[in-house]
Amino acid sequence: MKNRENIQQAFKDLLATNSTEERVELETLVLSAKFLSEIERVCQEQDILKKDLAEMIGTSPSHVTQLFRGNKTINLKTIAKLQIELGISFDIKSKPGLRVHSKLPILHP
């Protein structure tokens, strides 16, 4: 639920960003939250605690906590480990998004 709130806030904040650097940082947080939201759902279904998840992927429980709190962003190597250990795969698709060449984002349908 916390990740959903983070995503909603990220979209609100998106309209307030002015620089490309701010937009990149925001998109990084949104992508991380999307992955972690799905990972959290799978862990709940499989009754996996975050401390057990940390052990499964060879990291500390505090690192996993930092990921889920948004203090750190998830990287591709960690995503790969999670896919293997949880027996899942992520389906990646692209769709039109934001144009970053102007000061204000233009949303595509």
C-alpha atoms as one frame of an Amber mdcrd trajectory, in Angstrom:
protein
   0.000   0.000   0.000   2.882   2.344   0.823   4.338   1.870  -2.670   1.003
   2.824  -4.245   1.023   6.017  -2.198   4.607   6.693  -3.296   3.641   6.228
  -6.940   0.626   8.507  -6.615   2.747  11.161  -4.946   5.408  10.745  -7.629
   2.896  11.507 -10.347   1.728  14.606  -8.482   5.319  15.702  -8.055   5.998
  15.099 -11.738   4.020  18.155 -12.696   6.092  20.225 -10.287   9.545  19.212
 -11.615  11.461  21.716 -13.674  14.748  20.138 -14.667  15.588  17.017 -16.613
  17.629  15.828 -13.638  14.572  16.071 -11.389  12.497  14.166 -13.932  15.118
  11.413 -14.205  15.238  11.083 -10.416  11.461  10.928 -10.254  11.221   8.318
 -13.021  13.850   6.246 -11.198  11.744   6.299  -8.038   8.557   5.458  -9.938
  10.165   2.497 -11.728  11.643   1.215  -8.484   8.261   1.505  -6.759   6.543
  -0.399  -9.571   8.959  -3.319  -9.308   8.846  -3.366  -5.518   5.075  -3.194
  -5.439   4.889  -6.342  -7.530   7.603  -8.038  -5.477   5.713  -7.197  -2.300
   2.543  -8.735  -3.753   4.377 -11.957  -4.658   5.992 -12.133  -1.216   2.602
 -11.783   0.450   1.183 -14.563  -1.736   4.131 -16.827  -0.886   4.267 -15.831
   2.812   7.842 -14.568   2.485   9.026 -12.089   5.097  11.374  -9.298   4.081
  14.162 -10.737   6.239  13.757 -14.066   4.413  13.713 -12.251   1.091  17.006
 -10.586   2.009  18.566 -13.956   2.791  17.260 -15.427  -0.470  19.003 -12.773
  -2.564  22.145 -12.510  -0.433  21.709  -9.078   1.077  20.965  -7.623   4.478
  17.470  -7.117   5.850  18.287  -3.420   6.272  19.075  -3.118   2.568  15.706
  -4.677   1.674  14.003  -2.298   4.102  15.761   0.659   2.470  14.563  -0.516
  -0.943  10.939  -0.826   0.152  11.027   2.528   1.941  12.372   4.240  -1.156
  15.661   5.220   0.476  17.515   3.220  -2.181  16.540   2.320  -5.710  16.479
  -1.254  -6.893  19.006  -2.216  -9.566  18.773  -4.726 -12.395  21.035  -7.264
 -10.695  18.735  -7.333  -7.659  15.693  -7.624  -9.917  17.317 -10.607 -11.646
  18.030 -12.272  -8.287  14.434 -11.700  -7.198  13.057 -13.193 -10.398  15.157
 -16.325  -9.874  14.433 -16.729  -6.170  10.711 -15.932  -6.370  10.141 -17.930
  -9.554   8.716 -14.949 -11.418   9.537 -12.876 -14.464   8.661  -9.309 -15.272
   6.876  -8.484 -18.503   8.333  -5.278 -19.921   6.426  -3.212 -22.446   6.850
   0.325 -23.647   4.152   2.881 -24.265   4.141   6.565 -25.079   5.052   8.607
 -22.053   6.295  12.026 -21.239   8.050  14.409 -23.565  10.950  15.993 -21.745
  12.016  18.542 -24.350   9.806  21.254 -22.914   9.494  22.692 -19.429   6.090
  21.107 -18.856   5.435  17.408 -19.439   3.025  16.539 -22.230   1.027  13.419
 -21.495   0.280  11.158 -24.432  -3.004   9.226 -24.564
